[in-house]
Amino acid sequence: MWIFLTAAVVLVLDQISKYAIFYGHVVGTLGYTGAPADLTALKQFLASVAARNSIPADGNFIVLSFTANDAALFGIGNGTQWAARLLASMTAVFLFLLLFFAVRNHKKMSRLSAFTYGLLIGGSIGNLYDRIAFGYVRDMIYAKFIDFPIFNIADSAICIAIALIVIETLFVKKDGLFDVIEDDVRWLFHLRTRQEAAEEEKARKAKRLSIFEEEIPEEPEVQQQPAVQDPDEPDKDHK
């Protein structure tokens, strides 16, 4: 339940913010009149605006701008047609695996793992929808105080999820996200689950202990001989 609720919240916030920035800033403020999916025309328009300072100078920390990113996460790398298709295919495969693991394990996950899963699923769907519908990812958040590449809410959700995975792996190891995924990977390849492996290891230790106990000979019980009364000693029972 928490997985799909978190994913839905991330997806809704991501798409609303992208729609609002594109039509409010690019169309409304900058005056773009082309189609949203026309990547070439949009890039030419944004390049012409960039010459006039596309990222506003106002704001001390976060500035809302817009860029059509057909490259990798946070705009890193040069976007080409084959790279965009490759990224979309990889995202689709990754999302399929996430949904598969989520459906199988949503009832036995911890709340932290479910929240992490939801962030990954929501962020992946948000960016995958952009690549399929427009051919690029709509980025609009510029962290001016560290001069970070422009990103979006989906990117933020994915990065937060990765940070939570690291924290969970280092400090919350019992039934963490990797543990749950490991059981499913073992199940896919017909291997023993963690519980089955632990039970077998426990059985082996018990067997080794029993063999060790059998090798130690038991000391024979010493039977106490009845005391023999000295005939010269008077019977204590008879006075």
Rosetta constraint file for C-alpha pairs under 8 A:
AtomPair CA 1 CA 5 HARMONIC 6.14 0.50
AtomPair CA 1 CA 106 HARMONIC 6.96 0.50
AtomPair CA 1 CA 107 HARMONIC 7.97 0.50
AtomPair CA 2 CA 6 HARMONIC 5.92 0.50
AtomPair CA 2 CA 111 HARMONIC 7.11 0.50
AtomPair CA 2 CA 114 HARMONIC 5.74 0.50
AtomPair CA 2 CA 115 HARMONIC 6.20 0.50
AtomPair CA 2 CA 118 HARMONIC 7.21 0.50
AtomPair CA 3 CA 7 HARMONIC 6.19 0.50
AtomPair CA 3 CA 102 HARMONIC 7.31 0.50
AtomPair CA 3 CA 106 HARMONIC 6.96 0.50
AtomPair CA 3 CA 114 HARMONIC 4.73 0.50
AtomPair CA 3 CA 115 HARMONIC 5.67 0.50
AtomPair CA 3 CA 116 HARMONIC 7.74 0.50
AtomPair CA 3 CA 117 HARMONIC 5.87 0.50
AtomPair CA 3 CA 118 HARMONIC 4.26 0.50
AtomPair CA 3 CA 119 HARMONIC 7.96 0.50
AtomPair CA 4 CA 8 HARMONIC 6.00 0.50
AtomPair CA 4 CA 118 HARMONIC 5.93 0.50
AtomPair CA 5 CA 9 HARMONIC 6.29 0.50
AtomPair CA 5 CA 118 HARMONIC 7.23 0.50
AtomPair CA 6 CA 10 HARMONIC 6.23 0.50
AtomPair CA 6 CA 115 HARMONIC 6.22 0.50
AtomPair CA 6 CA 118 HARMONIC 4.78 0.50
AtomPair CA 6 CA 119 HARMONIC 6.31 0.50
AtomPair CA 6 CA 122 HARMONIC 7.26 0.50
AtomPair CA 7 CA 11 HARMONIC 6.09 0.50
AtomPair CA 7 CA 117 HARMONIC 7.92 0.50
AtomPair CA 7 CA 118 HARMONIC 4.28 0.50
AtomPair CA 7 CA 119 HARMONIC 5.66 0.50
AtomPair CA 7 CA 120 HARMONIC 7.52 0.50
AtomPair CA 7 CA 121 HARMONIC 5.64 0.50
AtomPair CA 7 CA 122 HARMONIC 3.93 0.50
AtomPair CA 7 CA 123 HARMONIC 7.46 0.50
AtomPair CA 8 CA 12 HARMONIC 6.09 0.50
AtomPair CA 8 CA 118 HARMONIC 7.98 0.50
AtomPair CA 8 CA 122 HARMONIC 6.27 0.50
AtomPair CA 9 CA 13 HARMONIC 6.15 0.50
AtomPair CA 9 CA 122 HARMONIC 7.60 0.50
AtomPair CA 10 CA 14 HARMONIC 5.95 0.50
AtomPair CA 10 CA 119 HARMONIC 6.71 0.50
AtomPair CA 10 CA 122 HARMONIC 5.19 0.50
AtomPair CA 10 CA 123 HARMONIC 6.56 0.50
AtomPair CA 10 CA 153 HARMONIC 7.46 0.50
AtomPair CA 10 CA 154 HARMONIC 6.96 0.50
AtomPair CA 10 CA 157 HARMONIC 7.21 0.50
AtomPair CA 11 CA 15 HARMONIC 6.15 0.50
AtomPair CA 11 CA 122 HARMONIC 4.98 0.50
AtomPair CA 11 CA 123 HARMONIC 6.59 0.50
AtomPair CA 11 CA 125 HARMONIC 7.00 0.50
AtomPair CA 11 CA 126 HARMONIC 5.55 0.50
AtomPair CA 11 CA 154 HARMONIC 7.38 0.50
AtomPair CA 12 CA 16 HARMONIC 6.03 0.50
AtomPair CA 13 CA 17 HARMONIC 6.03 0.50
AtomPair CA 13 CA 153 HARMONIC 7.30 0.50
AtomPair CA 14 CA 18 HARMONIC 6.25 0.50
AtomPair CA 14 CA 123 HARMONIC 7.90 0.50
AtomPair CA 14 CA 126 HARMONIC 6.47 0.50
AtomPair CA 14 CA 152 HARMONIC 7.17 0.50
AtomPair CA 14 CA 153 HARMONIC 5.15 0.50
AtomPair CA 14 CA 154 HARMONIC 5.86 0.50
AtomPair CA 15 CA 19 HARMONIC 6.06 0.50
AtomPair CA 15 CA 126 HARMONIC 6.80 0.50
AtomPair CA 16 CA 20 HARMONIC 6.01 0.50
AtomPair CA 17 CA 21 HARMONIC 6.06 0.50
AtomPair CA 17 CA 153 HARMONIC 7.89 0.50
AtomPair CA 18 CA 22 HARMONIC 6.02 0.50
AtomPair CA 18 CA 138 HARMONIC 6.26 0.50
AtomPair CA 18 CA 139 HARMONIC 7.37 0.50
AtomPair CA 18 CA 140 HARMONIC 7.32 0.50
AtomPair CA 18 CA 152 HARMONIC 7.86 0.50
AtomPair CA 19 CA 23 HARMONIC 6.08 0.50
AtomPair CA 19 CA 24 HARMONIC 7.92 0.50
AtomPair CA 20 CA 24 HARMONIC 5.33 0.50
AtomPair CA 20 CA 25 HARMONIC 7.61 0.50
AtomPair CA 21 CA 25 HARMONIC 5.13 0.50
AtomPair CA 21 CA 26 HARMONIC 6.90 0.50
AtomPair CA 21 CA 64 HARMONIC 7.64 0.50
AtomPair CA 21 CA 65 HARMONIC 7.57 0.50
AtomPair CA 21 CA 66 HARMONIC 7.13 0.50
AtomPair CA 21 CA 140 HARMONIC 7.01 0.50
AtomPair CA 22 CA 26 HARMONIC 4.98 0.50
AtomPair CA 22 CA 27 HARMONIC 6.36 0.50
AtomPair CA 22 CA 66 HARMONIC 7.07 0.50
AtomPair CA 23 CA 27 HARMONIC 4.72 0.50
AtomPair CA 23 CA 28 HARMONIC 5.87 0.50
AtomPair CA 24 CA 28 HARMONIC 4.81 0.50
AtomPair CA 24 CA 29 HARMONIC 6.49 0.50
AtomPair CA 25 CA 29 HARMONIC 4.76 0.50
AtomPair CA 25 CA 30 HARMONIC 6.24 0.50
AtomPair CA 25 CA 65 HARMONIC 7.57 0.50
AtomPair CA 25 CA 66 HARMONIC 7.84 0.50
AtomPair CA 26 CA 30 HARMONIC 4.92 0.50
AtomPair CA 26 CA 31 HARMONIC 6.30 0.50
AtomPair CA 26 CA 32 HARMONIC 5.79 0.50
AtomPair CA 26 CA 66 HARMONIC 7.21 0.50
AtomPair CA 27 CA 31 HARMONIC 4.74 0.50
AtomPair CA 27 CA 32 HARMONIC 4.55 0.50
AtomPair CA 27 CA 33 HARMONIC 6.57 0.50
AtomPair CA 28 CA 32 HARMONIC 7.55 0.50
AtomPair CA 30 CA 49 HARMONIC 7.94 0.50
AtomPair CA 32 CA 42 HARMONIC 7.94 0.50
AtomPair CA 32 CA 45 HARMONIC 7.33 0.50
AtomPair CA 34 CA 38 HARMONIC 6.97 0.50
AtomPair CA 34 CA 41 HARMONIC 7.03 0.50
AtomPair CA 34 CA 42 HARMONIC 7.03 0.50
AtomPair CA 36 CA 42 HARMONIC 7.44 0.50
AtomPair CA 36 CA 134 HARMONIC 6.81 0.50
AtomPair CA 37 CA 133 HARMONIC 7.18 0.50
AtomPair CA 37 CA 134 HARMONIC 4.32 0.50
AtomPair CA 37 CA 135 HARMONIC 6.77 0.50
AtomPair CA 38 CA 42 HARMONIC 6.05 0.50
AtomPair CA 38 CA 134 HARMONIC 7.51 0.50
AtomPair CA 39 CA 43 HARMONIC 5.99 0.50
AtomPair CA 39 CA 68 HARMONIC 7.33 0.50
AtomPair CA 39 CA 134 HARMONIC 7.51 0.50
AtomPair CA 39 CA 135 HARMONIC 7.14 0.50
AtomPair CA 39 CA 136 HARMONIC 7.41 0.50
AtomPair CA 40 CA 44 HARMONIC 6.24 0.50
AtomPair CA 41 CA 45 HARMONIC 6.15 0.50
AtomPair CA 42 CA 46 HARMONIC 6.12 0.50
AtomPair CA 42 CA 68 HARMONIC 7.59 0.50
AtomPair CA 43 CA 47 HARMONIC 5.95 0.50
AtomPair CA 43 CA 68 HARMONIC 6.83 0.50
AtomPair CA 44 CA 48 HARMONIC 6.25 0.50
AtomPair CA 45 CA 49 HARMONIC 6.34 0.50
AtomPair CA 46 CA 50 HARMONIC 5.99 0.50
AtomPair CA 46 CA 54 HARMONIC 7.39 0.50
AtomPair CA 46 CA 67 HARMONIC 7.40 0.50
AtomPair CA 47 CA 51 HARMONIC 6.68 0.50
AtomPair CA 48 CA 52 HARMONIC 7.25 0.50
AtomPair CA 49 CA 53 HARMONIC 6.58 0.50
AtomPair CA 49 CA 54 HARMONIC 5.34 0.50
AtomPair CA 50 CA 54 HARMONIC 4.19 0.50
AtomPair CA 50 CA 55 HARMONIC 7.42 0.50
AtomPair CA 54 CA 65 HARMONIC 7.27 0.50
AtomPair CA 55 CA 63 HARMONIC 7.40 0.50
AtomPair CA 55 CA 64 HARMONIC 7.86 0.50
AtomPair CA 55 CA 65 HARMONIC 5.83 0.50
AtomPair CA 56 CA 63 HARMONIC 7.08 0.50
AtomPair CA 56 CA 65 HARMONIC 7.55 0.50
AtomPair CA 58 CA 63 HARMONIC 7.50 0.50
AtomPair CA 59 CA 63 HARMONIC 5.97 0.50
AtomPair CA 59 CA 144 HARMONIC 7.97 0.50
AtomPair CA 60 CA 144 HARMONIC 6.78 0.50
AtomPair CA 60 CA 145 HARMONIC 6.63 0.50
AtomPair CA 61 CA 143 HARMONIC 5.89 0.50
AtomPair CA 61 CA 144 HARMONIC 5.14 0.50
AtomPair CA 61 CA 145 HARMONIC 4.91 0.50
AtomPair CA 62 CA 141 HARMONIC 6.88 0.50
AtomPair CA 62 CA 142 HARMONIC 5.70 0.50
AtomPair CA 62 CA 143 HARMONIC 4.79 0.50
AtomPair CA 62 CA 144 HARMONIC 5.65 0.50
AtomPair CA 62 CA 145 HARMONIC 7.40 0.50
AtomPair CA 63 CA 141 HARMONIC 6.16 0.50
AtomPair CA 63 CA 142 HARMONIC 5.08 0.50
AtomPair CA 63 CA 143 HARMONIC 6.52 0.50
AtomPair CA 63 CA 144 HARMONIC 6.54 0.50
AtomPair CA 64 CA 140 HARMONIC 5.53 0.50
AtomPair CA 64 CA 141 HARMONIC 5.02 0.50
AtomPair CA 64 CA 142 HARMONIC 6.12 0.50
AtomPair CA 65 CA 139 HARMONIC 7.88 0.50
AtomPair CA 65 CA 140 HARMONIC 4.71 0.50
AtomPair CA 65 CA 141 HARMONIC 6.15 0.50
AtomPair CA 65 CA 142 HARMONIC 6.66 0.50
AtomPair CA 65 CA 150 HARMONIC 7.93 0.50
AtomPair CA 66 CA 138 HARMONIC 7.06 0.50
AtomPair CA 66 CA 139 HARMONIC 5.66 0.50
AtomPair CA 66 CA 140 HARMONIC 4.21 0.50
AtomPair CA 66 CA 141 HARMONIC 7.48 0.50
AtomPair CA 66 CA 150 HARMONIC 7.82 0.50
AtomPair CA 67 CA 138 HARMONIC 6.16 0.50
AtomPair CA 67 CA 139 HARMONIC 5.31 0.50
AtomPair CA 67 CA 140 HARMONIC 6.28 0.50
AtomPair CA 67 CA 150 HARMONIC 7.41 0.50
AtomPair CA 68 CA 136 HARMONIC 5.84 0.50
AtomPair CA 68 CA 137 HARMONIC 5.91 0.50
AtomPair CA 68 CA 138 HARMONIC 5.28 0.50
AtomPair CA 68 CA 139 HARMONIC 6.53 0.50
AtomPair CA 69 CA 74 HARMONIC 7.99 0.50
AtomPair CA 69 CA 75 HARMONIC 5.61 0.50
AtomPair CA 69 CA 79 HARMONIC 7.26 0.50
AtomPair CA 69 CA 136 HARMONIC 5.27 0.50
AtomPair CA 69 CA 137 HARMONIC 4.94 0.50
AtomPair CA 69 CA 138 HARMONIC 6.25 0.50
AtomPair CA 69 CA 139 HARMONIC 6.70 0.50
AtomPair CA 70 CA 75 HARMONIC 7.50 0.50
AtomPair CA 70 CA 78 HARMONIC 7.96 0.50
AtomPair CA 70 CA 79 HARMONIC 4.82 0.50
AtomPair CA 70 CA 80 HARMONIC 7.04 0.50
AtomPair CA 70 CA 84 HARMONIC 5.79 0.50
AtomPair CA 70 CA 131 HARMONIC 7.67 0.50
AtomPair CA 70 CA 135 HARMONIC 6.76 0.50
AtomPair CA 70 CA 136 HARMONIC 4.29 0.50
AtomPair CA 70 CA 137 HARMONIC 6.08 0.50
AtomPair CA 71 CA 75 HARMONIC 5.50 0.50
AtomPair CA 71 CA 76 HARMONIC 6.36 0.50
AtomPair CA 71 CA 77 HARMONIC 5.68 0.50
AtomPair CA 71 CA 78 HARMONIC 5.70 0.50
AtomPair CA 71 CA 79 HARMONIC 3.95 0.50
AtomPair CA 71 CA 80 HARMONIC 7.08 0.50
AtomPair CA 71 CA 83 HARMONIC 6.98 0.50
AtomPair CA 71 CA 84 HARMONIC 6.28 0.50
AtomPair CA 71 CA 136 HARMONIC 7.72 0.50
AtomPair CA 72 CA 76 HARMONIC 5.34 0.50
AtomPair CA 72 CA 77 HARMONIC 6.16 0.50
AtomPair CA 72 CA 79 HARMONIC 7.47 0.50
AtomPair CA 72 CA 87 HARMONIC 7.29 0.50
AtomPair CA 73 CA 151 HARMONIC 7.90 0.50
AtomPair CA 73 CA 155 HARMONIC 6.99 0.50
AtomPair CA 74 CA 139 HARMONIC 7.93 0.50
AtomPair CA 74 CA 149 HARMONIC 5.58 0.50
AtomPair CA 74 CA 150 HARMONIC 5.98 0.50
AtomPair CA 74 CA 151 HARMONIC 5.11 0.50
AtomPair CA 74 CA 155 HARMONIC 7.20 0.50
AtomPair CA 75 CA 149 HARMONIC 6.54 0.50
AtomPair CA 75 CA 150 HARMONIC 7.02 0.50
AtomPair CA 75 CA 151 HARMONIC 7.54 0.50
AtomPair CA 76 CA 149 HARMONIC 7.84 0.50
AtomPair CA 79 CA 83 HARMONIC 6.38 0.50
AtomPair CA 79 CA 84 HARMONIC 6.60 0.50
AtomPair CA 80 CA 84 HARMONIC 6.10 0.50
AtomPair CA 81 CA 85 HARMONIC 6.33 0.50
AtomPair CA 82 CA 86 HARMONIC 6.05 0.50
AtomPair CA 83 CA 87 HARMONIC 6.06 0.50
AtomPair CA 84 CA 88 HARMONIC 6.15 0.50
AtomPair CA 84 CA 131 HARMONIC 7.50 0.50
AtomPair CA 84 CA 135 HARMONIC 7.33 0.50
AtomPair CA 84 CA 136 HARMONIC 7.49 0.50
AtomPair CA 85 CA 89 HARMONIC 6.13 0.50
AtomPair CA 86 CA 90 HARMONIC 6.13 0.50
AtomPair CA 87 CA 91 HARMONIC 5.99 0.50
AtomPair CA 88 CA 92 HARMONIC 6.12 0.50
AtomPair CA 88 CA 128 HARMONIC 6.21 0.50
AtomPair CA 88 CA 131 HARMONIC 6.44 0.50
AtomPair CA 88 CA 132 HARMONIC 7.48 0.50
AtomPair CA 89 CA 93 HARMONIC 6.31 0.50
AtomPair CA 90 CA 94 HARMONIC 6.07 0.50
AtomPair CA 91 CA 95 HARMONIC 5.93 0.50
AtomPair CA 91 CA 124 HARMONIC 6.71 0.50
AtomPair CA 91 CA 128 HARMONIC 6.58 0.50
AtomPair CA 92 CA 96 HARMONIC 6.12 0.50
AtomPair CA 92 CA 128 HARMONIC 7.16 0.50
AtomPair CA 93 CA 97 HARMONIC 6.36 0.50
AtomPair CA 94 CA 98 HARMONIC 6.23 0.50
AtomPair CA 95 CA 99 HARMONIC 6.15 0.50
AtomPair CA 95 CA 121 HARMONIC 6.50 0.50
AtomPair CA 95 CA 124 HARMONIC 6.46 0.50
AtomPair CA 95 CA 125 HARMONIC 7.33 0.50
AtomPair CA 96 CA 100 HARMONIC 6.11 0.50
AtomPair CA 97 CA 101 HARMONIC 6.17 0.50
AtomPair CA 98 CA 102 HARMONIC 5.97 0.50
AtomPair CA 98 CA 117 HARMONIC 7.52 0.50
AtomPair CA 98 CA 120 HARMONIC 7.95 0.50
AtomPair CA 98 CA 121 HARMONIC 6.68 0.50
AtomPair CA 99 CA 103 HARMONIC 6.07 0.50
AtomPair CA 99 CA 121 HARMONIC 7.41 0.50
AtomPair CA 100 CA 104 HARMONIC 6.40 0.50
AtomPair CA 101 CA 105 HARMONIC 5.99 0.50
AtomPair CA 101 CA 106 HARMONIC 8.00 0.50
AtomPair CA 101 CA 181 HARMONIC 6.82 0.50
AtomPair CA 101 CA 184 HARMONIC 7.17 0.50
AtomPair CA 102 CA 106 HARMONIC 5.28 0.50
AtomPair CA 102 CA 117 HARMONIC 7.35 0.50
AtomPair CA 105 CA 109 HARMONIC 6.12 0.50
AtomPair CA 105 CA 180 HARMONIC 7.17 0.50
AtomPair CA 106 CA 114 HARMONIC 6.86 0.50
AtomPair CA 109 CA 113 HARMONIC 5.95 0.50
AtomPair CA 109 CA 114 HARMONIC 5.99 0.50
AtomPair CA 109 CA 175 HARMONIC 7.26 0.50
AtomPair CA 109 CA 176 HARMONIC 7.56 0.50
AtomPair CA 109 CA 177 HARMONIC 7.42 0.50
AtomPair CA 109 CA 180 HARMONIC 7.29 0.50
AtomPair CA 110 CA 114 HARMONIC 6.19 0.50
AtomPair CA 110 CA 175 HARMONIC 7.22 0.50
AtomPair CA 110 CA 176 HARMONIC 7.14 0.50
AtomPair CA 111 CA 115 HARMONIC 6.09 0.50
AtomPair CA 112 CA 116 HARMONIC 6.17 0.50
AtomPair CA 113 CA 117 HARMONIC 6.06 0.50
AtomPair CA 113 CA 165 HARMONIC 7.97 0.50
AtomPair CA 113 CA 176 HARMONIC 6.35 0.50
AtomPair CA 113 CA 177 HARMONIC 5.22 0.50
AtomPair CA 114 CA 118 HARMONIC 6.11 0.50
AtomPair CA 115 CA 119 HARMONIC 6.32 0.50
AtomPair CA 116 CA 120 HARMONIC 6.41 0.50
AtomPair CA 116 CA 160 HARMONIC 8.00 0.50
AtomPair CA 116 CA 161 HARMONIC 4.92 0.50
AtomPair CA 116 CA 162 HARMONIC 7.94 0.50
AtomPair CA 116 CA 164 HARMONIC 6.58 0.50
AtomPair CA 116 CA 165 HARMONIC 7.19 0.50
AtomPair CA 117 CA 121 HARMONIC 6.17 0.50
AtomPair CA 117 CA 161 HARMONIC 7.31 0.50
AtomPair CA 118 CA 122 HARMONIC 5.92 0.50
AtomPair CA 119 CA 123 HARMONIC 5.95 0.50
AtomPair CA 119 CA 157 HARMONIC 5.15 0.50
AtomPair CA 119 CA 158 HARMONIC 6.03 0.50
AtomPair CA 119 CA 160 HARMONIC 7.62 0.50
AtomPair CA 119 CA 161 HARMONIC 5.81 0.50
AtomPair CA 120 CA 124 HARMONIC 5.99 0.50
AtomPair CA 120 CA 157 HARMONIC 6.64 0.50
AtomPair CA 120 CA 158 HARMONIC 5.13 0.50
AtomPair CA 120 CA 161 HARMONIC 6.10 0.50
AtomPair CA 121 CA 125 HARMONIC 6.11 0.50
AtomPair CA 122 CA 126 HARMONIC 6.16 0.50
AtomPair CA 122 CA 154 HARMONIC 7.00 0.50
AtomPair CA 122 CA 157 HARMONIC 7.62 0.50
AtomPair CA 123 CA 127 HARMONIC 6.40 0.50
AtomPair CA 123 CA 153 HARMONIC 7.44 0.50
AtomPair CA 123 CA 154 HARMONIC 3.93 0.50
AtomPair CA 123 CA 155 HARMONIC 6.30 0.50
AtomPair CA 123 CA 156 HARMONIC 7.84 0.50
AtomPair CA 123 CA 157 HARMONIC 5.63 0.50
AtomPair CA 123 CA 158 HARMONIC 5.65 0.50
AtomPair CA 124 CA 128 HARMONIC 5.95 0.50
AtomPair CA 124 CA 154 HARMONIC 6.94 0.50
AtomPair CA 124 CA 158 HARMONIC 7.47 0.50
AtomPair CA 125 CA 129 HARMONIC 5.94 0.50
AtomPair CA 126 CA 130 HARMONIC 6.60 0.50
AtomPair CA 126 CA 154 HARMONIC 5.94 0.50
AtomPair CA 127 CA 131 HARMONIC 6.40 0.50
AtomPair CA 127 CA 137 HARMONIC 5.93 0.50
AtomPair CA 127 CA 154 HARMONIC 6.48 0.50
AtomPair CA 127 CA 155 HARMONIC 7.96 0.50
AtomPair CA 128 CA 132 HARMONIC 6.23 0.50
AtomPair CA 129 CA 133 HARMONIC 5.87 0.50
AtomPair CA 130 CA 134 HARMONIC 5.50 0.50
AtomPair CA 130 CA 135 HARMONIC 6.61 0.50
AtomPair CA 130 CA 136 HARMONIC 5.90 0.50
AtomPair CA 130 CA 137 HARMONIC 5.07 0.50
AtomPair CA 130 CA 138 HARMONIC 6.90 0.50
AtomPair CA 131 CA 135 HARMONIC 4.32 0.50
AtomPair CA 131 CA 136 HARMONIC 4.68 0.50
AtomPair CA 131 CA 137 HARMONIC 5.77 0.50
AtomPair CA 132 CA 136 HARMONIC 7.88 0.50
AtomPair CA 138 CA 152 HARMONIC 7.25 0.50
AtomPair CA 139 CA 150 HARMONIC 5.91 0.50
AtomPair CA 139 CA 151 HARMONIC 4.77 0.50
AtomPair CA 139 CA 152 HARMONIC 4.86 0.50
AtomPair CA 140 CA 150 HARMONIC 5.97 0.50
AtomPair CA 140 CA 151 HARMONIC 5.89 0.50
AtomPair CA 140 CA 152 HARMONIC 5.78 0.50
AtomPair CA 141 CA 150 HARMONIC 5.28 0.50
AtomPair CA 141 CA 151 HARMONIC 5.20 0.50
AtomPair CA 141 CA 152 HARMONIC 5.72 0.50
AtomPair CA 142 CA 147 HARMONIC 7.44 0.50
AtomPair CA 142 CA 148 HARMONIC 6.54 0.50
AtomPair CA 142 CA 149 HARMONIC 6.58 0.50
AtomPair CA 142 CA 150 HARMONIC 4.64 0.50
AtomPair CA 142 CA 151 HARMONIC 6.72 0.50
AtomPair CA 143 CA 147 HARMONIC 5.80 0.50
AtomPair CA 143 CA 148 HARMONIC 5.35 0.50
AtomPair CA 143 CA 149 HARMONIC 7.50 0.50
AtomPair CA 143 CA 150 HARMONIC 7.23 0.50
AtomPair CA 144 CA 148 HARMONIC 6.77 0.50
AtomPair CA 151 CA 155 HARMONIC 6.17 0.50
AtomPair CA 151 CA 156 HARMONIC 7.45 0.50
AtomPair CA 152 CA 156 HARMONIC 6.40 0.50
AtomPair CA 153 CA 157 HARMONIC 6.16 0.50
AtomPair CA 154 CA 158 HARMONIC 6.33 0.50
AtomPair CA 155 CA 159 HARMONIC 6.26 0.50
AtomPair CA 156 CA 160 HARMONIC 6.09 0.50
AtomPair CA 157 CA 161 HARMONIC 6.12 0.50
AtomPair CA 158 CA 162 HARMONIC 6.29 0.50
AtomPair CA 159 CA 163 HARMONIC 6.28 0.50
AtomPair CA 160 CA 164 HARMONIC 6.19 0.50
AtomPair CA 161 CA 165 HARMONIC 6.17 0.50
AtomPair CA 162 CA 166 HARMONIC 6.39 0.50
AtomPair CA 163 CA 167 HARMONIC 6.28 0.50
AtomPair CA 164 CA 168 HARMONIC 5.90 0.50
AtomPair CA 165 CA 169 HARMONIC 5.95 0.50
AtomPair CA 165 CA 177 HARMONIC 7.13 0.50
AtomPair CA 166 CA 170 HARMONIC 6.18 0.50
AtomPair CA 167 CA 171 HARMONIC 5.89 0.50
AtomPair CA 167 CA 172 HARMONIC 7.27 0.50
AtomPair CA 168 CA 172 HARMONIC 4.54 0.50
AtomPair CA 168 CA 173 HARMONIC 6.32 0.50
AtomPair CA 168 CA 176 HARMONIC 6.42 0.50
AtomPair CA 168 CA 177 HARMONIC 7.65 0.50
AtomPair CA 169 CA 173 HARMONIC 5.37 0.50
AtomPair CA 169 CA 176 HARMONIC 6.85 0.50
AtomPair CA 169 CA 177 HARMONIC 7.95 0.50
AtomPair CA 169 CA 178 HARMONIC 7.41 0.50
AtomPair CA 172 CA 176 HARMONIC 6.44 0.50
AtomPair CA 173 CA 179 HARMONIC 7.83 0.50
AtomPair CA 174 CA 179 HARMONIC 7.57 0.50
AtomPair CA 175 CA 179 HARMONIC 5.46 0.50
AtomPair CA 175 CA 180 HARMONIC 6.33 0.50
AtomPair CA 176 CA 180 HARMONIC 6.38 0.50
AtomPair CA 177 CA 181 HARMONIC 6.26 0.50
AtomPair CA 178 CA 182 HARMONIC 5.89 0.50
AtomPair CA 179 CA 183 HARMONIC 6.44 0.50
AtomPair CA 180 CA 184 HARMONIC 6.65 0.50
AtomPair CA 181 CA 185 HARMONIC 6.20 0.50
AtomPair CA 182 CA 186 HARMONIC 6.12 0.50
AtomPair CA 182 CA 193 HARMONIC 7.99 0.50
AtomPair CA 183 CA 187 HARMONIC 6.12 0.50
AtomPair CA 183 CA 193 HARMONIC 5.24 0.50
AtomPair CA 183 CA 194 HARMONIC 6.42 0.50
AtomPair CA 184 CA 188 HARMONIC 6.11 0.50
AtomPair CA 185 CA 189 HARMONIC 6.38 0.50
AtomPair CA 186 CA 190 HARMONIC 5.94 0.50
AtomPair CA 186 CA 191 HARMONIC 4.62 0.50
AtomPair CA 186 CA 192 HARMONIC 6.15 0.50
AtomPair CA 186 CA 193 HARMONIC 5.92 0.50
AtomPair CA 187 CA 191 HARMONIC 5.82 0.50
AtomPair CA 187 CA 192 HARMONIC 7.17 0.50
AtomPair CA 187 CA 193 HARMONIC 6.85 0.50
AtomPair CA 192 CA 196 HARMONIC 5.71 0.50
AtomPair CA 192 CA 197 HARMONIC 5.93 0.50
AtomPair CA 193 CA 197 HARMONIC 6.09 0.50
AtomPair CA 194 CA 198 HARMONIC 6.08 0.50
AtomPair CA 195 CA 199 HARMONIC 6.15 0.50
AtomPair CA 196 CA 200 HARMONIC 6.17 0.50
AtomPair CA 197 CA 201 HARMONIC 6.14 0.50
AtomPair CA 198 CA 202 HARMONIC 6.13 0.50
AtomPair CA 199 CA 203 HARMONIC 6.16 0.50
AtomPair CA 200 CA 204 HARMONIC 6.17 0.50
AtomPair CA 201 CA 205 HARMONIC 6.26 0.50
AtomPair CA 202 CA 206 HARMONIC 6.23 0.50
AtomPair CA 203 CA 207 HARMONIC 6.15 0.50
AtomPair CA 204 CA 208 HARMONIC 6.17 0.50
AtomPair CA 205 CA 209 HARMONIC 6.13 0.50
AtomPair CA 206 CA 210 HARMONIC 6.20 0.50
AtomPair CA 207 CA 211 HARMONIC 6.26 0.50
AtomPair CA 208 CA 212 HARMONIC 6.18 0.50
AtomPair CA 209 CA 213 HARMONIC 6.23 0.50
AtomPair CA 210 CA 214 HARMONIC 6.24 0.50
AtomPair CA 211 CA 215 HARMONIC 6.37 0.50
AtomPair CA 212 CA 216 HARMONIC 6.79 0.50
AtomPair CA 229 CA 233 HARMONIC 7.38 0.50
AtomPair CA 235 CA 239 HARMONIC 7.29 0.50
